Amino acid sequence: MRWAARPALLAAVLLVLAAGCTGGRSAATTTATSTSTGASPTTTATTEAADRVEPPALPDPFDLAEEALADVDGYRQAPGSDAPPQLTRLEMVLDTYAVSEAIVWDQVTNVAGDEVFVASVYPYGFLRGDPTLPPFAARLLSQYDEEPEEIPIEHGTAYATAWPDGEWMAWGSNTVLIVTAGPRQAAIEVLTALAAANQDEYRWQPGDCLWFEGGGSLDVAPFAPYGRGPVVPCDGWHTHEVIGASLLEDGPDAPYPGDSLPTEAYRACEEQFLDTIGIPVRESRVDTVWYYPDDLEWEEGDRYLACVVMEPDAAGEAAPRRASLAGIGEASRRVLHPGECWNGSLAGDPVPCDRTHDSEYLGSVEMEAGSDEPYSESFVATLADTACRALLAGTADPPDGVTLDVFGEPPGPFAWSDGDRTADCRAVAVDDGVPQLVIGSVTEEGWRVVAPVGDDAVTA
């Protein structure tokens, strides 16, 4: 799974889916979250003008889906020319829920005459590698008539639901969703063989550059750091750069590490950032996304860690660039000033306070109580919030029904172990537990609430 080292404020405060021959390609409806190339994201002064940004040529998603299909021992392509009903059902489900960029399908048969429909689905980025996608797809294919049956196979778990002429089976890799339908045993055999054929997936490596359409926010970036789909040359336009990647040595039977795993991933990313960028992550306007397996991925055998960096534009999205961020160091140093207003993380650039924003920087404080304790994310976050509350004394009274709260951004585990005890403090307007967009400085009378954070209709 992926996580921003400086999470978006809302998350931080609330902790809060027909071809005319046997086998073919099926195009899914393109949505706003598609990673296909299109209009260029807005850039800032750190990149060339937006009208000069040329999105790189990415692999055809149909080709990426087709690569996941392979010959299965004992099965051959079934004769026929019509699109099977399983394809119709699969297309309807995936289109309805905006799951896939591309579907490549086939029908195979064995000597006993068992026919199996097989499809390789290349999901939209934010679903790629999500371990909840296979059971979700299996359940949808069953029209919610039943919960999927979990069937252990050699490389993970297959999820099965009923089909009039057999059963649906779904399995996911870190880049594709494989679906089969047919007689139970035959559908399992084909799925098991394809799962085995898709074990050697490309995992992003330090020095890889990536292109994500739409700025590569957490709503667009893949769930896991795998696949050649977004990898592009670093001397061409890209939005992100991989600066760290590793595999944990924990064996297949090792228990999930729990909260220590994200802390380990965060610590590794901080250290890699300092080595590659040249200054600590919390002192730089370069932002990070770090990856580690969640408990479901861990059960499936994933043991990856990865650290990805990007340079935000004024909207907090990744600004396209044509050079590596390695060694940018002092040129990326951010200097925060009390009274600056922000949207999202404290990377990138502040916004004018007379425009909508979700927080205002109040200053930094030293955390004293508990500063000798070992790092724990929740413990350090509580220390930061508590220490920052003193700065609320300099704010104006909030509008009726609105509470002015404070959000403290503490150092990460690597910086904590290096002695950093400062917390960056932001004021946040909250209405009934929901963070609000505001206009005006909270240190002056007359500031007002506009709408809840995340309201896309608000642009002013």
C-alpha positions in Angstrom: 0.0 0.0 0.0 1.1 3.6 -0.4 1.2 6.5 2.0 2.3 10.1 1.9 5.0 11.0 4.3 3.2 14.3 4.8 -0.4 13.1 4.5 -3.2 15.2 3.0 -4.8 17.1 5.8 -8.2 15.5 5.6 -6.7 12.0 6.1 -4.5 13.2 8.9 -7.2 14.9 10.9 -9.9 12.3 10.5 -7.6 9.3 10.3 -9.9 9.3 8.1 -15.1 -1.9 -13.7 -17.2 -7.3 -27.5 -14.9 -8.6 -29.5 -15.8 -10.5 -32.7 -13.5 -13.5 -32.5 -12.4 -16.2 -30.0 -10.0 -14.2 -27.7 -9.7 -10.5 -28.0 -9.5 -7.1 -26.4 -12.3 -5.3 -24.7 -12.0 -1.5 -24.1 -13.3 -0.2 -20.8 -14.9 3.2 -20.4 -12.3 5.8 -19.6 -12.9 7.8 -16.5 -11.2 10.8 -14.9 -8.9 8.5 -13.0 -7.5 6.9 -16.2 -3.8 6.8 -16.6 -4.0 7.0 -20.4 -2.2 10.1 -21.8 -4.2 13.2 -22.2 -4.2 16.8 -21.1 -1.0 17.8 -19.3 -1.1 18.6 -15.6 -0.5 22.2 -14.5 3.2 23.0 -13.8 4.9 25.6 -11.7 8.1 27.6 -12.1 10.1 24.6 -11.2 9.2 23.1 -14.6 8.8 24.4 -18.1 5.5 26.0 -19.2 2.5 23.6 -19.3 2.0 24.0 -23.0 5.5 22.6 -23.6 4.9 19.5 -21.5 4.6 16.5 -23.8 3.2 13.4 -21.9 5.5 10.4 -22.6 4.3 7.5 -24.7 3.3 4.7 -22.2 2.8 1.0 -23.0 -0.6 0.1 -24.5 -2.7 -1.2 -21.5 -4.0 -3.9 -23.8 -0.5 -5.1 -24.3 0.2 -5.1 -20.6 -3.0 -7.1 -20.0 -2.1 -9.5 -22.8 1.3 -10.2 -21.3 -0.3 -11.8 -18.3 -2.0 -14.5 -20.4 0.1 -17.6 -21.1 -0.3 -21.1 -22.5 -1.7 -23.5 -19.9 -0.5 -27.1 -20.1 -3.3 -29.4 -21.1 -5.4 -26.6 -22.6 -5.7 -25.2 -26.1 -7.7 -22.3 -27.6 -11.4 -23.3 -27.9 -13.0 -23.0 -31.3 -15.7 -20.4 -31.9 -16.3 -16.9 -33.1 -18.8 -15.2 -30.7 -18.1 -13.2 -27.6 -19.1 -15.5 -24.7 -21.7 -14.4 -22.1 -19.0 -14.4 -19.5 -17.3 -11.5 -21.3 -20.6 -9.5 -21.4 -21.0 -10.0 -17.7 -17.4 -9.1 -17.0 -17.6 -5.9 -19.1 -20.8 -4.8 -17.5 -19.4 -5.2 -14.0 -16.0 -3.6 -14.7 -17.5 -0.7 -16.6 -20.1 0.0 -14.0 -17.5 0.3 -11.2 -14.7 1.9 -13.4 -12.2 -0.8 -12.6 -10.3 -1.5 -15.9 -8.3 0.3 -18.5 -8.2 -2.8 -20.7 -9.5 -6.4 -20.9 -7.9 -9.2 -22.9 -9.8 -12.5 -23.0 -9.7 -16.0 -24.5 -11.5 -19.3 -24.2 -9.5 -22.5 -23.7 -10.5 -26.2 -23.5 -8.9 -29.4 -22.3 -9.1 -33.0 -23.6 -12.2 -33.7 -21.5 -14.0 -30.9 -23.3 -14.2 -28.5 -20.4 -14.3 -24.9 -21.7 -12.8 -22.1 -19.6 -13.3 -18.4 -20.2 -10.2 -16.5 -19.1 -9.6 -12.7 -19.0 -6.7 -10.5 -18.0 -7.8 -7.1 -16.7 -5.4 -4.2 -16.4 -7.0 -2.0 -13.7 -6.8 1.7 -13.3 -3.7 2.8 -11.3 -5.2 3.2 -7.9 -6.6 -0.4 -8.0 -3.4 -2.0 -9.4 -2.1 -4.3 -6.7 -5.0 -3.8 -4.3 -5.5 -7.1 -2.5 -9.2 -6.4 -2.1 -9.9 -6.2 -5.8 -10.1 -10.0 -6.6 -12.8 -10.7 -3.9 -14.6 -7.5 -4.8 -14.7 -8.5 -8.5 -15.8 -12.1 -7.7 -18.6 -10.8 -5.5 -19.8 -8.4 -8.2 -19.7 -11.1 -10.8 -22.1 -13.1 -8.6 -24.5 -10.2 -8.5 -24.1 -10.0 -4.7 -25.8 -13.4 -4.3 -22.9 -14.8 -2.3 -19.7 -14.0 -0.6 -16.7 -15.4 -2.4 -15.2 -18.7 -1.4 -11.5 -18.5 -0.6 -9.5 -21.2 -2.3 -5.8 -21.5 -1.5 -3.7 -21.9 -4.6 0.0 -22.2 -5.1 0.6 -18.5 -5.4 -2.0 -16.9 -3.2 -5.8 -17.1 -3.0 -8.5 -17.6 -5.6 -11.9 -16.2 -4.9 -14.9 -18.2 -6.3 -18.5 -17.4 -6.9 -21.3 -19.2 -8.8 -21.9 -19.0 -12.5 -24.8 -20.8 -14.3 -22.4 -23.1 -16.1 -19.7 -23.4 -13.4 -17.9 -20.9 -11.3 -16.1 -17.5 -11.5 -12.6 -17.4 -10.2 -10.6 -14.3 -9.5 -6.9 -13.8 -8.5 -4.8 -10.6 -8.5 -1.1 -10.0 -9.0 0.5 -6.6 -8.3 -0.4 -5.4 -11.8 -3.3 -7.4 -13.2 -6.6 -9.1 -12.3 -7.0 -12.6 -13.7 -10.6 -14.0 -14.0 -11.6 -17.4 -15.2 -15.1 -19.0 -15.5 -16.1 -22.5 -16.2 -16.3 -25.9 -14.5 -14.9 -25.6 -11.1 -11.8 -27.8 -11.3 -10.9 -26.6 -14.8 -11.3 -22.9 -13.8 -9.0 -23.5 -10.8 -6.4 -25.2 -12.9 -6.2 -22.4 -15.5 -6.2 -19.7 -12.8 -3.4 -21.5 -10.9 -1.3 -21.8 -14.0 -1.7 -18.1 -14.8 -1.0 -17.1 -11.2 2.3 -19.0 -11.4 3.2 -17.4 -14.8 2.7 -13.9 -13.2 5.1 -14.2 -10.3 8.0 -12.4 -11.8 6.6 -8.9 -12.0 8.8 -5.9 -12.4 9.3 -4.0 -9.1 10.3 -0.4 -9.3 14.0 0.3 -8.6 15.9 3.3 -7.4 16.6 5.5 -10.4 13.3 4.7 -12.1 11.2 7.6 -13.2 7.4 7.4 -13.5 4.6 9.2 -15.2 1.1 9.4 -13.7 -1.6 11.4 -15.5 -3.5 13.7 -13.2 -0.6 14.5 -10.9 -0.1 11.1 -9.4 -2.1 11.7 -6.2 -3.0 8.8 -3.9 -6.2 8.5 -6.0 -4.2 7.7 -9.1 -0.9 6.1 -8.0 -0.8 2.3 -8.0 -1.5 0.5 -4.7 1.8 -1.3 -4.9 5.2 -0.3 -6.5 5.1 -2.8 -9.4 4.8 -2.9 -13.2 6.5 -1.3 -16.2 3.4 0.6 -17.2 4.3 4.0 -15.7 8.1 3.7 -16.0 9.6 6.3 -18.3 13.1 7.7 -19.1 14.3 10.2 -16.6 15.6 12.6 -19.2 12.0 12.9 -20.6 8.9 14.2 -18.9 8.0 12.4 -15.7 6.1 13.2 -12.5 7.8 10.9 -9.9 11.1 9.3 -9.2 12.0 6.2 -7.2 14.8 6.8 -4.7 14.5 3.6 -2.6 13.4 0.0 -2.9 14.0 -3.1 -1.0 12.6 -6.5 0.0 12.1 -7.5 3.6 13.7 -10.9 4.6 10.7 -12.1 6.6 9.7 -15.6 5.6 6.3 -16.7 4.3 5.2 -17.8 7.8 6.3 -14.6 9.6 3.5 -12.7 11.4 2.5 -9.3 10.2 4.7 -6.7 12.0 1.9 -4.4 12.7 2.6 -0.7 13.4 6.3 -1.3 13.3 6.2 -1.9 9.5 5.0 1.6 8.4 7.5 3.1 10.9 10.3 1.0 9.3 9.2 2.1 5.8 9.0 5.7 6.8 12.4 5.6 8.5 13.9 4.0 5.4 12.4 6.7 3.1 13.6 9.5 5.3 17.1 8.1 5.2 17.0 7.5 1.5 15.7 11.0 1.0 18.6 12.6 2.9 21.1 10.5 0.9 19.5 11.2 -2.5 18.0 14.7 -2.2 20.6 16.1 0.2 18.5 17.6 3.0 16.0 16.2 5.5 12.6 15.5 4.0 10.7 17.8 6.4 13.0 20.7 5.3 12.4 20.2 1.6 9.5 21.2 -0.7 10.1 17.8 -2.4 7.4 15.4 -1.2 7.3 11.7 -0.8 5.1 8.6 -1.1 6.3 5.5 0.6 5.1 2.0 0.1 4.8 -1.1 2.3 2.6 -4.1 2.3 -0.6 -4.1 4.4 -1.8 -7.1 6.3 -3.6 -8.6 3.3 -0.7 -8.2 1.0 1.6 -9.7 3.7 -0.6 -12.8 3.7 -0.2 -13.1 -0.1 3.6 -13.0 0.4 4.5 -9.3 -0.5 7.5 -8.0 1.4 8.3 -4.8 -0.5 9.3 -1.3 0.6 9.7 1.6 -1.7 10.2 5.4 -1.5 9.0 7.7 -4.3 9.5 11.5 -4.6 7.9 14.2 -6.5 8.0 18.0 -6.7 4.6 19.5 -6.0 3.0 22.3 -7.9 0.9 25.1 -6.3 -2.1 22.7 -6.2 -0.1 20.0 -4.4 0.0 17.7 -7.5 3.3 16.4 -9.0 4.8 18.9 -11.4 6.2 17.3 -14.5 9.9 17.6 -14.9 12.7 16.4 -17.2 15.6 16.0 -14.7 16.3 13.9 -11.7 15.7 15.3 -8.2 18.8 13.7 -6.9 21.1 16.2 -5.4 18.6 19.1 -5.6 19.3 19.7 -1.9 19.3 23.4 -0.9 17.4 24.4 -4.1 14.5 22.6 -2.7 14.6 23.9 0.9 11.3 25.2 2.1 11.1 28.1 4.6 7.8 28.3 6.4 6.4 31.5 7.7 3.6 31.9 10.3 0.5 33.2 8.5 1.0 31.2 5.3 -2.1 29.3 4.1 -1.9 25.8 2.6 -3.8 23.1 0.8 -2.7 19.6 1.6 0.8 18.9 2.8 3.4 21.5 3.7 5.3 20.6 0.5 5.1 22.7 -2.6 3.9 26.3 -2.2 1.4 28.1 0.1 -1.7 29.8 -1.3 -3.0 33.3 -0.7 -5.1 33.4 2.4 -7.9 35.2 0.5 -8.4 32.1 -1.5 -9.8 28.8 -0.3 -7.4 26.8 1.8 -7.6 24.0 4.4 -5.0 25.1 6.9 -2.9 28.0 8.1 0.7 27.6 9.4 1.0 29.0 12.9 4.7 28.3 13.5 6.9 25.6 15.0 7.3 24.4 18.6 9.6 22.2 20.6 8.1 19.1 22.0 9.4 18.6 25.5 7.3 16.2 27.5 8.0 12.6 26.5 10.8 13.7 24.2 13.1 10.9 25.5 10.6 8.2 24.6 11.2 5.9 21.6 9.4 6.8 18.4 5.8 5.7 18.0 3.7 7.3 15.3 0.6 7.8 17.5 2.6 8.9 20.5 4.7 11.5 18.6 1.6 12.8 16.8 -0.2 13.3 20.1 2.9 15.1 21.5 2.9 17.4 18.5 -0.8 18.3 18.7 -0.5 19.0 22.4 2.6 21.2 22.0 1.0 23.1 19.1 -2.2 24.0 21.0 -0.4 26.9 22.7 -0.3 28.7 19.3 -4.1 28.8 19.1 -3.9 31.7 21.6 -3.0 34.0 18.7 -6.1 33.2 16.6 -9.4 35.0 16.2 -12.7 33.6 17.3 -14.2 31.1 14.8 -17.6 31.5 13.3 -20.6 30.1 15.1 -20.7 26.3 15.1 -17.1 26.0 13.9 -14.1 24.8 16.0 -10.6 25.9 15.4 -8.3 22.9 16.0 -4.6 22.4 15.6 -2.7 19.8 13.7 0.9 19.2 14.6 3.3 17.7 12.1 6.0 15.9 14.0 9.4 14.6 12.8 9.5 11.2 11.3 11.3 8.2 12.9 14.7 8.8 11.3 14.6 12.5 12.3 13.4 11.6 15.8 16.3 9.3 16.3 18.6 12.0 15.1 17.3 14.4 17.8 14.7 16.5 16.0 11.9 17.4 18.4 10.2 20.3 16.5 6.6 20.2 15.4 5.1 22.3 12.6 1.7 23.6 13.6 -1.3 24.3 11.5 -4.7 25.7 12.4 -7.7 23.7 11.0 -11.3 24.7 11.0 -13.6 21.8 11.9 -17.4 21.6 11.7 -19.1 18.6 13.3 -15.8 16.6 13.0 -15.3 17.5 9.3 -12.3 19.7 8.2 -13.4 22.8 6.4 -12.1 25.0 3.6 -11.8 28.6 4.7 -11.1 32.1 3.3 -9.1 34.6 5.3 -6.5 34.3 8.0 -7.5 32.7 11.2 -5.4 35.3 13.0 -7.7 38.1 11.9 -11.4 38.7 12.5 -13.8 37.9 9.6 -12.4 34.6 8.3 -15.1 32.3 7.1 -15.9 28.7 6.3 -16.6 27.9 2.6 -17.2 24.2 2.3 -15.9 20.8 3.6 -12.4 19.8 2.5 -12.7 17.7 -0.6 -15.6 19.6 -2.2 -14.5 19.7 -5.8 -17.1 22.3 -6.7 -15.1 24.9 -4.7 -12.5 26.6 -6.9 -12.2 30.2 -5.7 
